Amino acid sequence: MSPSGTVPTGAPVTFDAGASAGDATGYEWTIDGPEPARGTGETLSVSFSVPGDYSATLEVEGRNGAAARTQAGFTVAATVSA
């Protein structure tokens, strides 16, 4: 799952579950923080305009009904104009 570390405000961020093992049948993304987001699909692309600390959670469901959950934190920092 990506991103990790720090990302700038206003820049598109793509979360990618492509490294998930097995035959996945469903993906559910939950982004918590100052500007929450939700989505489904193997990838999710969003932009954040509010700086702060965020948490991305990915739930993957397999063909056999098993589910796996992964969580990672990242920071959105204000961009500085010159």
MIPA-51539 format. One record per residue: residue number from 0; residue in one letter; x, y negated, z negated of N, C-alpha, C in turn. Coordinates in steps of 0.001 Angstrom, whole numbers, always signed. Layout:
BEGIN
REC   n res     nc1     nc2     nc3    cac1    cac2    cac3     cc1     cc2     cc3
REC NUM   a       X       Y       Z       X       Y       Z       X       Y       Z
...
END
This chain:
BEGIN
REC   n res     nc1     nc2     nc3    cac1    cac2    cac3     cc1     cc2     cc3
REC   0   m    +857   +1163      +0      +0      +0      +0    +904   -1226      +0
REC   1   s    +507   -2230    +700   +1257   -3471    +714    +264   -4604    +519
REC   2   p    +581   -5803    +187   +1914   -6331     -59   +2364   -6080   -1493
REC   3   s   +3580   -6503   -1757   +4079   -6514   -3126   +4936   -7751   -3253
REC   4   g   +5169   -8182   -4461   +5974   -9378   -4668   +5129  -10629   -4544
REC   5   t   +5609  -11604   -3755   +4946  -12893   -3617   +4582  -13159   -2165
REC   6   v   +3376  -13666   -1948   +2922  -14053    -614   +2483  -15514    -661
REC   7   p   +2621  -16260    +449   +2236  -17669    +461    +733  -17851    +667
REC   8   t    +193  -18950    +133   -1213  -19262    +369   -1428  -19514   +1852
REC   9   g   -2612  -19153   +2331   -2989  -19418   +3713   -2464  -18436   +4741
REC  10   a   -1493  -17608   +4383    -926  -16651   +5340   -1758  -15368   +5322
REC  11   p   -2039  -14799   +6500   -2763  -13530   +6508   -1935  -12427   +5852
REC  12   v   -2588  -11642   +5014   -1952  -10532   +4315   -2680   -9268   +4740
REC  13   t   -1932   -8253   +5175   -2547   -6997   +5577   -2198   -5915   +4570
REC  14   f   -3232   -5309   +4014   -3092   -4168   +3125   -3251   -2937   +4004
REC  15   d   -2338   -1987   +3890   -2314    -836   +4790   -2237    +456   +3989
REC  16   a   -3202   +1332   +4214   -3245   +2622   +3521   -2730   +3733   +4409
REC  17   g   -2026   +3397   +5472   -1541   +4380   +6431    -662   +5456   +5825
REC  18   a     -38   +5185   +4703    +849   +6167   +4079     +84   +7146   +3184
REC  19   s   -1241   +6975   +3088   -2039   +7888   +2274   -1962   +9292   +2857
REC  20   a   -1731  +10256   +2000   -1561  +11639   +2455   -2914  +12312   +2655
REC  21   g   -2940  +13311   +3519   -4132  +14126   +3701   -5110  +13550   +4706
REC  22   d   -6255  +14229   +4791   -7313  +13816   +5706   -8299  +12924   +4976
REC  23   a   -8062  +11646   +4982   -8928  +10700   +4298  -10205  +10481   +5110
REC  24   t  -11325  +10379   +4400  -12605  +10110   +5046  -13134   +8732   +4701
REC  25   g  -12555   +8091   +3695  -13019   +6766   +3315  -11977   +6000   +2530
REC  26   y  -11978   +4692   +2718  -11059   +3794   +2023  -11880   +2652   +1445
REC  27   e  -11598   +2290    +198  -12260   +1144    -412  -11232    +281   -1123
REC  28   w  -11143    -981    -705  -10193   -1937   -1262  -10930   -2875   -2215
REC  29   t  -10301   -3170   -3359  -10797   -4178   -4293   -9614   -5046   -4685
REC  30   i   -9718   -6327   -4389   -8673   -7285   -4743   -9231   -8154   -5870
REC  31   d   -8593   -8109   -7037   -9017   -8908   -8183   -8010  -10020   -8419
REC  32   g   -8516  -11165   -8818   -7671  -12316   -9101   -8489  -13579   -8939
REC  33   p   -7823  -14731   -8829   -8530  -15999   -8708   -9461  -16069   -7486
REC  34   e   -9171  -15320   -6444   -9985  -15309   -5221  -10213  -13842   -4813
REC  35   p  -11196  -13157   -5436  -11398  -11723   -5199  -11812  -11418   -3762
REC  36   a  -11555  -10181   -3345  -11948   -9717   -2005  -12253   -8226   -2081
REC  37   r  -13058   -7757   -1133  -13396   -6337   -1020  -13393   -5963    +449
REC  38   g  -13179   -4683    +721  -13241   -4224   +2096  -13129   -2720   +2180
REC  39   t  -13401   -2207   +3360  -13280    -786   +3622  -12451    -599   +4885
REC  40   g  -11947    +593   +5080  -11122    +887   +6248   -9680   +1112   +5855
REC  41   e   -8920   +1682   +6778   -7519   +2000   +6506   -6683    +749   +6268
REC  42   t   -7065    -366   +6880   -6374   -1638   +6646   -7379   -2712   +6256
REC  43   l   -6898   -3718   +5552   -7698   -4877   +5170   -6816   -6095   +5335
REC  44   s   -7273   -7081   +6086   -6509   -8306   +6294   -7274   -9480   +5692
REC  45   v   -6617  -10201   +4787   -7231  -11358   +4130   -6204  -12461   +3978
REC  46   s   -6697  -13687   +3767   -5845  -14833   +3439   -6333  -15379   +2110
REC  47   f   -5404  -15830   +1284   -5756  -16380     -18   -5385  -17853     -57
REC  48   s   -6317  -18694    -526   -6039  -20125    -629   -5803  -20549   -2073
REC  49   v   -6046  -19657   -3019   -5891  -19967   -4436   -4680  -19224   -4993
REC  50   p   -3654  -19965   -5461   -2482  -19312   -6046   -2831  -18581   -7342
REC  51   g   -2026  -17575   -7664   -2197  -16859   -8924   -1771  -15412   -8813
REC  52   d   -1998  -14680   -9895   -1664  -13259   -9940   -2879  -12438   -9517
REC  53   y   -2655  -11471   -8656   -3709  -10632   -8102   -3380   -9160   -8324
REC  54   s   -4408   -8330   -8227   -4253   -6886   -8318   -5037   -6257   -7174
REC  55   a   -4388   -5382   -6415   -5038   -4678   -5310   -5230   -3224   -5706
REC  56   t   -6456   -2736   -5565   -6770   -1340   -5862   -7301    -683   -4598
REC  57   l   -6774    +483   -4278   -7216   +1269   -3134   -7742   +2602   -3634
REC  58   e   -8979   +2925   -3267   -9545   +4241   -3553   -9708   +4964   -2226
REC  59   v   -9128   +6167   -2140   -9173   +6977    -924   -9949   +8249   -1233
REC  60   e  -10907   +8564    -361  -11672   +9794    -524  -11276  +10782    +558
REC  61   g  -11087  +12029    +179  -10697  +13076   +1114  -11885  +13892   +1583
REC  62   r  -11664  +14709   +2591  -12727  +15546   +3161  -13335  +16507   +2143
REC  63   n  -12540  +16937   +1181  -13034  +17882    +182  -13729  +17197    -985
REC  64   g  -13903  +15884    -912  -14562  +15125   -1967  -13630  +14598   -3029
REC  65   a  -12360  +15007   -2986  -11387  +14511   -3961  -11104  +13034   -3694
REC  66   a  -10808  +12309   -4755  -10504  +10886   -4630   -9166  +10577   -5289
REC  67   a   -8483   +9603   -4737   -7218   +9130   -5309   -7292   +7616   -5416
REC  68   r   -6640   +7079   -6444   -6660   +5633   -6675   -5242   +5134   -6854
REC  69   t   -4933   +4020   -6196   -3628   +3383   -6299   -3844   +1909   -6601
REC  70   q   -2981   +1349   -7457   -3112     -58   -7808   -1734    -714   -7777
REC  71   a   -1688   -1953   -7287    -436   -2708   -7243    -739   -4184   -7472
REC  72   g    +207   -4876   -8085     +56   -6303   -8325    +899   -7123   -7370
REC  73   f    +461   -8350   -7133   +1229   -9290   -6319    +842  -10705   -6723
REC  74   t   +1636  -11669   -6300   +1412  -13066   -6630   +1213  -13874   -5356
REC  75   v    +233  -14772   -5386     +35  -15724   -4290    +586  -17058   -4782
REC  76   a   +1544  -17612   -4022   +2181  -18878   -4413   +1783  -19974   -3441
REC  77   a   +1636  -21179   -3960   +1299  -22326   -3125   +2416  -22596   -2141
REC  78   t   +2045  -22887    -901   +3046  -23242     +99   +3374  -24721     -61
REC  79   v   +4603  -25064    +240   +5067  -26453    +111   +5263  -27028   +1502
REC  80   s   +4595  -28142   +1783   +4752  -28808   +3082   +5904  -29792   +3005
REC  81   a   +6710  -29821   +4054   +7869  -30719   +4082   +7489  -32061   +4625
END
